[in-house]
Amino acid sequence: MGRPSQGKWVADKVQVIPGYEDCYIYKRPGSNTWQYYLSIPGEGEERKSTKVKGSPADSSVGQEEAKKVALDRKLEVMSRQKQGLKARRVKKMFDFIDEFLEEERKRIRPYNQKGFITAETFRGKRTHLASLKRFYKDKSIKLEDLDYPKLFDYPTWRLTPEPTWNPTVPKHNHSVCTELTTIRAFFGYLHRQGYISSVPSFKKVERESLRVNRRDYLNARQYAQTLNTVRAWSRRTDVTDIQSYNRKVLYEAIKIMSNSLVRIGELRQLRWSDLEPASQLSKEDQKNAHIIRIRKEITKVGEPRTLVSPTVDAFNTIRELRGIPKQPRSPWPSIPPEFRNQLIFTKARDQEQPLGTGTWNRCWQEIKELCAERYWGNKNITWYSFRHTGISFAVARNVPHLPLSKFAGTGTRYVEDVYYHHEAETQQIYDLLQQNRKFFNQSVDEEKDFLVDLESVLEDIDLK
């Protein structure tokens, strides 16, 4: 309920437009500053100071100036409402950022679904809007004070280092474009809610081409060298039983990612029930290859896929490391029913708990210290790089891009522009130049190209 317009709260009341009670000026008892009252249809009431000083002895002092302030505000409200915009000025921009994030939080789902976001995406949006706050030096502003020309230059500010407010700039323009997508969504929300009349525009930022942003991966020699070093690291005896278990499991994880092309996020969430024998293959091929069913809730794109992977031995080794007995007369992976719904990558002493992120990170640092300077050069190799390595090897072996993209759960454009690395391009160009001089034997069985075990292919590589 609004404050009464008379009595102890209101003194020297004067209607701004005679005969209309929706807007008037007044003084508070004990104050000489004129205030205004404005009723805003559908939005409530507004009482604010006009910042015009009056006189206790003469109520006409400052009256006309105060009436003008109130009338200007009334006309502004009428104009905004005719445009379908909200008129009351209650919150500032940072308050609306918090409101927008709360709305986005409601869209969080456990995995990618159309029209929703994941918790990881939400964290990214929150980080992007934190950059917008730094752009305003952590000082929230009124929405009516938005400086559109200043916002237009946000990309320039974001790419220019500044010790206090922008100490770390994105490495790639692509990152700035991603931030701008979130910021546009925020201002789009304000526009839909009727708080601003238009969504700001921003200076154009050219994204790097996919070819420029190609993922780092290991060539054949680097992969063989890395695998040999990690194998020796995993077999060291001067470590605890738990450390030995972690190292051996992660060595197998590297082989699985390289051969199956699964993402590390998918690999870490695989369960034994996701593995099946590849009954469509010959008995001989089934000794090496099997089916992995990637559930939609663990994929990057929220769509399930099925793939054939030559990693039977790797999963058998993990089963043995975990001490899971082999179920007699049961199809591969021969897991007893009580273990089928367990994650494959679990802690050594608590098989109900996933192998922790800290373990993956610590072990990767150890691998990196052993291999980065010796083998990788300037390449930024991560766990994810082993998937890239497997895809790049397949491209180099002339596996058709369409089935390869389906197998890997990515688009054909990404296969061509992101995974088709310069070594393969150089080889292809050289082969074209050497036509009628040199011939290569290629597999005519495209399906079996997927089942080539990378470790066996690399046996003859000179590592010296």
N, C-alpha and C positions, 0 to 999 in steps of 0.2 A: 504494500500500500504506500502511495506517495506521501510526501510530507505535506501538511496542510498549507494552503496559500495565505493564511492569515494567522493572527495570534502571535505567540512568542517567537515563531520562526521567520516571519516576514514583516518588514517595515518599509514604508515609502513605496508601496507597490504601484507600478505604472504599466499599463498595457502597451505593448509595442504597436499593435494595430487596434485602435479603439473598438471595443465591442467584442473582441476575441480573447478568450481566456487561455488559448493554447500557447501563448508566448507573452511573457512580461518580464520586466526587470524589477529588482527589489534590493533591499539591503538586509543583511542579517543584523539583529540587534547587537549593538556594541561594535559594529564595523562600519567604516565609511566607504568601502569598496562596493560598487554595484555588481550584483549577480544577475544572471538571467535564468529563466525557466522556459523550457521548450518541451511540448508534448509531441512525440514522434509516432504517428500512426503505425501500429503493428510492432513497434520496437520499444515502447515505454517512454520514459521521461528523461530529460537531461537538465541538470542544474550545474552551472559552471560560472566561474568568475569572468567578468568582462575586462578585468584589470584596469577599470576606469575608477578613479577616486572621486568621491562626492564630498559633501560637507554636512556636518551634523546640524548646522544652523540654517542651511538653505538646501532644500531637497532638489532644487533645479540644477544645482552644480553637477556637471558631468552627465546629466540625464540624457540629453540628445545623443551624445557620443556613445553612451552605453546602449541606448535603443538601436543605434546603427549596428553595433557589434551583434546584438541579438537578432536583428533583422537579417543581416548577412548570413548568419548561421541558419536561420529559418529558410532562406532562399536556397542555400547550399543543400539542405536536407531535401527540399522539394525537388531540386534538380537531380540529385542522386536517386531518389525514389522513382522519378519518371524514367530513369535509365534502368530500373530494376535492380539498383544497388542498395545495399544497406547503408544507413546514414549514421548510426550511433558510433561514437569513437570510444570503445571500452578497452579493447586489448591492443597491444602493440605487436609488431611483426614476430618477435621471438615467441610470444604467447601462441600465435597462430602456427608457428613451426611445431610447437609441442602438440597442438591440436591436430595438425596434419599427421604427425607421426603416430598419434593414438589411433587415428582412423586407419593408417597403414598397418598398424599392429594387428588390427582385427582381421586382416587378410592373410595372416601367416598360416601356412599349412606345413605338415611334416615333409612334403616333397612337392616338386613343381606340378602345379595344376593350372589350367587356363583360368585367368582372372584372379589368381592368388599369387602370393610370394612366399619364399622360404625365410626362415629366421636369418640366414646369411645375407639375403638380399635386403632385409630390413636393416641389418647392421650397416650395410653399405649406404643406404639412404640416410641413416642417422649421421654417418661420417660426412657425407656430402653436404648436408645442411649445417653441420658444424663449421665447415669451410665458409659457408655463406655468412654465418655469424662472425667469423673472423674478418670477413670482408668489411663488415660494419664495425670492426674493432670491439666486438662484444657489447655494443650499445644498441639496444632495441629502439626502433623508430616507429612513429605512427604510419599507418598505411597511406594516409593522404600525403605524407611527406616523401613517398617513394621517388627517388631520382632516377628516372628511366634512362637518361644518357649515361649516368654513372654505372647502372647495372649492365648496360650494353658492353662496357669495357671489362666486365668480370673475367672473361677468359684471359685478357692481357695481364690483369693483376695476378691471376692464379698461376701463370707461367713465369712470373717475375719474382725471384727470391726476395724476401724482406724479413730481416732477423726476428722481428717481434710477432708479426701477424701471419706471415707466410714463409716460414723458414724452410719448408720442404715442398718443392714443386713436383708435380707428376713427371715421370720419365717420358711418358708418351702422350700425344694429343688425344689418343683414344680415351685415356683416363679422364681428361677434362670434359670430353664429350659425354661420358657416362655421368659425371657430376651434373652437367647442364641438363641432362634428361631428368634427373631427380629435381633440380631446382625449377625447371619448367613445370613439372608435375605439381610442385608446391604452389606456384603462382596460378596454375590452372585450377587448383582447388579453391584458392581465394576468389578467382573469377567466377567459378560455378556457385560459390556461396554468396556472391554479390558484394564482396568487399572491395574489389578493384574493377576498373572498367575494362582493362585489357591485360593480356599476358605480356610481360616484357620480352623484347627481342634481345639477342646477344650476338656479339661479333662472331662471324663464322670461324670455326676451327676445323681445319682439314685433318681428317683422320689419316693415319698412316695406312698404306695399303696392307692387305693381309700378307703379301709377299715380303714387305719390309718387316712385319712383326712375326715372321716365322719363328716357331718354337725352337729352342735349342734341343738338340738330340745328340746321340752318340753315333759316330760312324762305325763300320764293322770292326775296325781295329780297336777303337776306343772302347767299344762294348765288350770285346773279348778281354782286353786288358782289365777293365773294371770288374768283370765277372770273376776273373781269376783272383784278383786281389780281394774281393768281397768273400769269395769262397775260403781263401786262406784265413781271413779275419774271422769268419764264422766258426772255423775249426780250432781256433786257439784254445789252449788248455789252461792258461793263466787267468781265468775269469771264473766267476761264480756260476752255479748251475742255472740260475735264472738268466744271467747275461748270455750264457751259452745258448739257452733256449731261444731268447729273443733274437740273437744274431742268426741262428740257423733258420728260424721262421722267416725273417726278413730277407735272407738270401733267396729263399724259395719265392717270396713275394715279388722280388725283382724279376725272376724268370717267368712268373705267371703274368705280370703286367706286360712284359716284352712280347710274350707269345700270344696272349689272349686279347691284347689291346684294351683291356678294361681300365677305366679310370681308377685312381687310388681311392677315391671316395666310394666307388662301387665295390672295389676289392675288400675294403675294410668292413663292409656290411654284408658280405656274402655269408650265407648259411650252408651247411652241408646239404640241406634239402634242395638247394639251387643247382646241385651237380647231378648229372644223369649220364648213363652210358650212351654213346653215339651208335645206336643200334642200326642206323642206316648204312654204317660203314662196314667194311670187311672185318673179320675177326682180328686180322693182323693189325689193321689201322686202329682198332679199338684199344689195343695195348698202349697206344700213345695218345690218342685223341678222345675227347669226350664233349659233352654239351654243358654249357653254363647258361642258365636262365637268369637274366638280369631283371629283377623286379622293378616295376615302375616307381616304387617309393624310394629306390636308392639311386635312380639315374639322374643325370644332370638335366635332362629335358622332360622328365616325367612320363616317358614312354617305355614300355618293356621291350626287350629284344632277346633273341636267342642266338648264341654263337657256338661254334665248334673250336675247341682249343687243344693244342698238343701238349697238355700239361698234366697228364695222368700221374707221372712220377712225382711231380712237385707236390700235388695234393696228397698223394700217398705218404710222402715224407712228413708232411705236416701232421697227418693223422697219427703217424708213429711217434713224432715228437710230443704230441699231446697225450700219448698213452691210451688212445681210444682203441679198444679191441676190434679186430676185423670180424664182421658178422658173417658166419658161414652160410654158404649157398644163397647169397643175396647179390643183387646187381651192384656194380660199382656205383658209388665209392665204398660200398660194403660197410656202412655206418649203422651201428645198433639204433633201434628206434628212439631210445631215450636221448641220443645225441643229435638227431637229425635237425632239430630246430635251433641248435646252438650255432653261434657265430664261428667261423673257421679260424679267425685270428683273435685269440683270447690270451689272457694273462696265463703265466705258467702255473700259478698256484690257485687261481680262481677262474675256472673255465666258464663261469657264468658272466664274467666281466670282459669287455673288449680289450684288446691290447691298447694301452693308453696312448694318447697323442704325444705325451712327453717321451715315451719310449721310442716311438717312430722318429721324433725330432732329434733325440740324443743320439740314436744309432746313425741317423743320417749325417749328423755332424762328424761322427767318427769316420764314416765312409768318405765324406767329403775331404777330410784332412788327409786320408790315405790316397785319394785319387785325383783331386782337383788339379793340383799343381803338376802332378806327374803325367796325367793323361788328357785332361779336359781343356787346358788352355784357358781362353777367355769365355768359354761357354758357361752359361748359368744353368747347371744341371740340378734338377730336383727329382723327387719321387715320380712326379708326373712325366718326366722326360723319358721314362722307360716305355710308356705307352706311345709317345711320339717316335721313339726309336723303332718300335715294332711296326708302326704304320709306315714310316719312311723306308724301312727295309722292304715292306710289301710293295710299295710304289716302285722302288728300284728293281724289284723282280718282275715288273710289268704286270702285277695283279690288276685287273680292270678296276677302275675307280668306283663305278656304281656298286658292285657287290662289296667292295672293300669299305665304302662309306656305310653301307647297311650293317656290315659286320662290326665296324668300330663304333657305330652309333653317332656318326657325324655326317655333315653334308659333303657332297662331291666337290663343291667349291672349296671347302676347307681342305680336302685331300689334295687338291691341285695347288692351292695358294699357300697353305700353311705347312703341309707335310712334304711337299715335293721339293726337297732341298737342293742346294746348288750342286752337290755331288751327282745327284741323279740327272739334273739338267745338263751338267757338263758331259756326263757319259752319253746322254742321248744325242747331244750336238755332235760329239766326237763320232758316235756310231753313224750318224747321217753323213758326215764328211768322209767316212771310211767305207761307204757302201761299195759293194762289189770287191772289197779288199778283205773284209773280215766278217765272219758270220758267227752267230751265237746260237746255241741250242736253247730253245725255250720250251717250257712245259706246255703240252697241248691239253693237259687236264687242269683247267682253271680251278676247279674245286679243291684239288690237292695242293694248290699253291698256298692256301691258307694253313695247311697242316705242316708246313716246313718248320721243323724245330730249329730255332735260331742257333742254339748251342752246337748242334751237329754241323750246321752250315759253316760255322766259324772255326772248325777244328783245324783247317789247313792254313789259317791266317798266320803270317809271320809277325810275331809280337815284338821282335827285337828292334 
